Amino acid sequence: MALQNKPVLHGYFRSSCSWRVRIALALKGIEYDQVPVNLIKDGGQQVTDQYKTLNPMQQVPALVIDGITLLQSLAIIQYIEETRPGPKLLPSDPHARAQVRMISDLIASGIQPLQNLHVLQKIGEEKVQWAQYFILRGFEALEPLLKQTAGKFCVGDEISMADLCLVPQVYNAERFKVDVSQFPTIERLNQTLTEIEAFKVSHPSCQPDTPADLRT
Ligand SMILES: N[C@@H](CCC(=O)N[C@@H](CS)C(=O)NCC(=O)O)C(=O)O
């Protein structure tokens, strides 16, 4: 049997969408290589012609796996789920599965895109207030939903794709100085999840491209 190449993740240490995928790979125990795409340096490597051929949206992550290039973190996570053994990232019960997708989409479509780098560059001076506003607005919706769905984790007592979205979004909230303690369920879930090895090894503070002054 031909040796399969390791998947290659094109990402950025501080990108929350890349972190979602790193957590999925870690939970499934998949070894992979990383190709850093510096989103800041020289106007951003994501806008180069070379990277645009990989991802025309000029965003990370992109995962090259099984001979194909996959874009969009939730599509990538679901491909990993559907093709790899290991802990399930989506529950089999349709009700719980819908809740996982609902929470994941709320974060991935309703919060993160509004505080994305490119959007903030367009906003200009007001960017911090803008990001805080949309993160707060999203968390105000997320908190009562999670109160209904959460057990130990976002949906019941099993880790799911929703948890992979939550932790990087809380990290972003903290970067933008949003007081997460006003959302006790979000805060509790984040504390529990950040103690888990797969979340720790994929943390922005310890990636190959993490600058020395941000390493812990
Ligand atoms: N929906 C996409 C969003 C990807 C995305 O927003 N990536 C950000 C980093 S988390 C990015 O590459 N931003 C570059 C830019 O805004 O120029 C996904 O889930 O993968």
Ligand as a Chemical Component Dictionary entry (heavy atoms), coordinates in Angstrom:
data_LIG
# 
_chem_comp.id                   LIG 
_chem_comp.type                 NON-POLYMER 
_chem_comp.pdbx_formal_charge   0 
_chem_comp.three_letter_code    LIG 
# 
loop_
_chem_comp_atom.comp_id 
_chem_comp_atom.atom_id 
_chem_comp_atom.alt_atom_id 
_chem_comp_atom.type_symbol 
_chem_comp_atom.charge 
_chem_comp_atom.model_Cartn_x 
_chem_comp_atom.model_Cartn_y 
_chem_comp_atom.model_Cartn_z 
_chem_comp_atom.pdbx_ordinal 
LIG N1  N1  N 0 -15.347 30.868 7.075  1  
LIG C1  C1  C 0 -13.921 30.740 7.031  2  
LIG C2  C2  C 0 -13.318 31.984 7.597  3  
LIG C3  C3  C 0 -11.810 32.002 7.480  4  
LIG C4  C4  C 0 -11.223 33.262 8.054  5  
LIG O1  O1  O 0 -11.930 34.240 8.345  6  
LIG N2  N2  N 0 -9.906  33.250 8.258  7  
LIG C5  C5  C 0 -9.225  34.399 8.783  8  
LIG C6  C6  C 0 -8.374  34.012 9.977  9  
LIG S1  S1  S 0 -9.345  33.297 11.269 10 
LIG C7  C7  C 0 -8.310  34.976 7.728  11 
LIG O2  O2  O 0 -7.658  34.240 7.022  12 
LIG N3  N3  N 0 -8.266  36.303 7.621  13 
LIG C8  C8  C 0 -7.403  36.935 6.676  14 
LIG C9  C9  C 0 -7.906  38.293 6.295  15 
LIG O3  O3  O 0 -8.944  38.713 6.801  16 
LIG O4  O4  O 0 -7.221  38.928 5.500  17 
LIG C10 C10 C 0 -13.496 29.471 7.790  18 
LIG O5  O5  O 0 -14.237 29.052 8.678  19 
LIG O6  O6  O 0 -12.461 28.883 7.462  20 
# 
loop_
_chem_comp_bond.comp_id 
_chem_comp_bond.atom_id_1 
_chem_comp_bond.atom_id_2 
_chem_comp_bond.value_order 
_chem_comp_bond.pdbx_ordinal 
LIG N1  C1  SING 1  
LIG C1  C2  SING 2  
LIG C1  C10 SING 3  
LIG C2  C3  SING 4  
LIG C3  C4  SING 5  
LIG C4  O1  DOUB 6  
LIG C4  N2  SING 7  
LIG N2  C5  SING 8  
LIG C5  C6  SING 9  
LIG C5  C7  SING 10 
LIG C6  S1  SING 11 
LIG C7  O2  DOUB 12 
LIG C7  N3  SING 13 
LIG N3  C8  SING 14 
LIG C8  C9  SING 15 
LIG C9  O3  DOUB 16 
LIG C9  O4  SING 17 
LIG C10 O5  DOUB 18 
LIG C10 O6  SING 19 
# 
